[in-house]
Amino acid sequence: MCVRTTRGAAQALFINAVGSAFIILSSCLIGIIIYAYYADCDPYTAKFISAIDQIFPYFVMEVFSNIPGLPGVFLACIFSGSLSTISSGLNSLAAVIIEDVYKGLMRGQLSDERQGFISKIFSIILGAVVMLLTYVVSHLGPILNASTSLFGVLQGPIMGVFFLGFFFPRANHRGCLVGFVSGVALPLWMLVGSQITKNQRKSERLPLFTTNCALPINETITFSSPVRSDPLLDLYSVSYLWYSPIAVSTVLLVGLIVSYLTRPLKPHAVDPKLIIPIDDVFCCYLPKSVRHWLRCGVDHENYLNERVCTEFIE
């Protein structure tokens, strides 16, 4: 939406990939450093902090507290980074709502002044919604679990829709819609159920000790009673890392079934340039007859021949 050509979009994605890789590698390196620093005195196990998300600020305050101003700079960087991301996200959502929803319903031209005013109204409303959702997210456990769970519930079905359109030419709009709704409903049900029953499987932490911590002598040990196995509880205990694959699989399975039950698209009615042939991507070493069957009747060979001739003439 912000670049003029496909080449520019590819360059933007490449730059974003490099920046994202740098951030992920930096986060992993910081995590290894913190783990090594607290190997013999885990502040979370020792109850020095109440949540695992607090360990990074706790580390900064403990290590750099003797340097005046540095903890404040660290805190300012966290707030500036989060606020800039939130503000850009709110502006983008407001712009999308105006372009795709508001203009479609009103069916009229908007002046720049009017559009700017409506965009501000939507930004305020979305900001209030985000503030309300922060209360909900605070009960989803550590921030990594919460963000990955929500991304799996919301982005997994979107990826499934793209896969359904890219690789399965006989899928129609009804299958896509029903598959998308099912792909959102199933992992969302699992997420809500895991939060209500508190039965979601926790991520395994690397071994840490408290031998070098100043701990109180008296400790209270609690024993949990065994819980009977329940298929529904077993479903709620699925790790949050599986929400996205479950959503994608649900979209593909339900979408294909509904498509074949509600008049699937004819192969000759599908534009070959909109389909990624599975045989060329994953099964290029199979016999030609099998590869032709995997193409579901879409004539990719003539399309490729026409494309080569056009490029040769140009």
N, C-alpha and C positions, 0 to 999 in steps of 0.2 A: 504493500500500500504506500510505501514511502520512497520507492525507487522506480525509475522509468523503464528499466530493461530487466530481462531475466538474468543477464550477466551481472548486473548490479546486485540483484537479490542473492545470487550465488556468492558473490564477494562478501556481502553483509553476513551471510550465514557462516562463511569461513572465518571471518574476523570474530564473530560471536563464539564459534567453536573453540578458537584459540584462547579467547578470554575466559570462557567457561572451564576449559582444561586447566588453565593456570590457577583459577580459583579453587577447583577441586583438589589439585595437587598441593596447593598451599594449605588447604584445610586438613588434608591427610597428614602433612608434615607437622602442622601444629598439634594435631591429635596425638601423633607419635611422641612428640616432645613432652606434652602434658602427661601422657601415660608413663613415660620413663621417669618424669619428675615425681609423680605420686605413686610409684610402684610399691613403696613400703608404707605409705600413709594415704590411703584413699579417703578424701574428704567426704565423699558421698556415703561410704560404708560407715565412717566414723561419725556421721550425722553433723558434720560441720556445715553442710549445705543441704537444703531440703529437696532439691531437684537436680537431676544430672545435667540439665541445661545451664546450671549456674557455675559449672566447674571452670569454664574459660574466664569469665570475669573474676572468679575467685583466684585463679592462677595469676592473672594480671595484677590484682591488688596485692597478692602476697609477694610476687617477684619484683614488681616495679613500684612498690609503695614508697621506697626511699628516694625515688626520682620525682621531684615536684612537678606537677602538671601532667605527667604522662598518663596516669589513670584517667584523668579528665579528658585528655585527647582521645584515648581509647573509647570512652563512653560517647564522646561526641561523634566519632566515626561510625559507631553502631547506629546511633540515632539518625545521622545524616544519610547513611546507606539505606536504612529501612524506610525513612520518610520519602527519599527520592524515588525508590521503587514503588511505594504505595501511591504517590502522587501521579507518576507516569501511568500506572495501571488504572487509576480512577479516570484520568483524562482519556485514555484509550477506550475504556468501557463506555464512557459518556459519548464519545465520537461514534462508536459502533452502534449504540442504541439510536442515536439521531439518524444515522445513515440508513440502517437496516430496518428499524422499527418505526420511528416517529415519522420520517418522510414517507414511508410506505403507507402508513395509516392516514396521514393528512393529505397526501397526494397534491402537494402544492410547493411552490418555490419559497424558500426562506431567505431572508436577507442575512448578511453577515452579522449584523448587530443582534438580530433575533436569534440566530443560531448560537451565537456566543452566550446569550442570556440563558437559553434552554440548556446548553452544555453545562453551565455553572449550576443550574438547578439539579440536573442529573448527578453531577459530581458531589453535591451536598447530600443527596439521597443515598448514593452509593457509599459515601464516607460514613454515614450513620449506620448503614447495613454492615459495613466492615467492622465498626466499633462494637456492634452487637455480636457479630460472629467471633470476635476475640474472646468473649466470655465462653462460647461453646468450645473453641479450640483449646482454651486453657484446661479443659477437662479431658482432652484426648491424650494426655501423657506427654512425653518428651516431644520437642518441636519437630525432630526428624521423623518420628512416627506419625505425628499429626499431618505434617506436610506431605509425606509420601502416601499416606492413606487417602487424603483428599485428592492428590494428583492422580492416584490410581483410579479412584471412583469417577473423576471428571474427565481426565485426559485419556484413560484407557478406552472408553467407548468411542472417542473421537478417532483414535488411531485405528480401532476396529472398523469404523466406517470407511476410512481411507483404504485399508487393506481389502475390504469387501468390494470397493469400486475398482481398485487397481488390478486385482488378481482374479476376480470372478465376474466375467462379462454377462452372465445371465441373471445377476442380482438386479432387482428393480427397486423403485422408490419405496414401495410398501415394506419390503423386506429390510431395507435400510432403516426406515423409521422404527419399525417394531424391534429390530435388532438393537438399535441405539437405546431405545427406552429400556429394553431388557438388560443391556449392558450396563446401564446406570443403576437400575433397580437392584440387581443381585449383589454387587459389591457394596452398595449403599446399605442394603439390608444387613449384610455381614458386618459392616462397620458399626451401625447403630446397635446391633445385637451384641457385638463384642464390648461396646461401651456400657451397655445396660447390665450385662452379666459379669463384666470384668474378667472375661475368660480368654482374652486375646493372648496368644503366646508371646512372651517377652523375648527380646533379642538377647542372645547369650553375650555376656560381657567377659572380656579377658580377665584372668585371675589377678586380683589386687589384694594387698594385705594392709593391716593396720598396726603392724608391730612397732613402728616408730612414731605412732600417734599417742598423744596424752589423752587416754580414755578413762572414764570413770570406772571404778572397781565393780560397782553393782550393775548388773545387766539383767534385763528381762527377756526370757526366751519363751516364745510362743510356739505351740504345736498346732498344726492345721489338721483337721479331720479329713479322711479320704472322701472324695466326691465320686458318686457313681457315674459311670460313663453314660452320656446322652448324645445321640447323633446330632442333635441341634447344637449342643454345646461344643461338640467337635467341629462343627462348621464355623462357629463363632471364634474358635481358637486358631483359625488359619492366620498365618503371619500377614501383616500389612503389606509385605513385599509381593504377595501373590495377588493383590487386588487388581492391578493393571493387567497381568496375563489372563486372569479370570474374566475381566471385562472384555478384552479383545476376543477371547474364545467364545464368549456368549454372543457377542455381536455377529461373529462369523457364522456360528451354528444356527442361531435363531434367524438371522437374516437370510441365509440360504434356504432354510426350510420354508419360511414365509414366502420367499420369492418363487420357489417352485410350486407352491400351492396357489399363488395368485398371478398366474400368467407371467412367467419369466420372459426376459427380453430375448428377442430373436437374434441369432448371431450376426445376420446381415445388417441388422439395425444398429449395431454397435460400431462406433468409430474406432478403428484399430489403434490410432495414436493415443487413445485414452486408456488403453489396457496394457499392463505389463505382462507379457506371456510367461507363465510359470516355467514352461519347458526351457526357455532360453536363460532363465535366471538360476533355477535349481536343478534342472534335469537335462542339461545340454548334452550329456553323454548317452542318453537313452535312444533307442531306435526311432526312426522318423515316424513310424506309424503310431507309436506311443506318444510322441511329442505332438503329433497332429490331434490326437484325442484329447490331450491336456489343453489344447487351445480352445476347446468348446465351440468349434465351428467358426471362430473369428479368422478372417483371411489376413494373417500377418505377412505372409510371403509377398503377396501382390502389393501390399502397402509399402514394404521395404523396397521392392523393386521400383515402384513409382517414385519413392523418395530418392533413391540413388540416381534415377534418370533425371529428376528435377534438379538435383544438385549438380549433375554433370552438365546439363544445359546451361545453368546459371554460371 
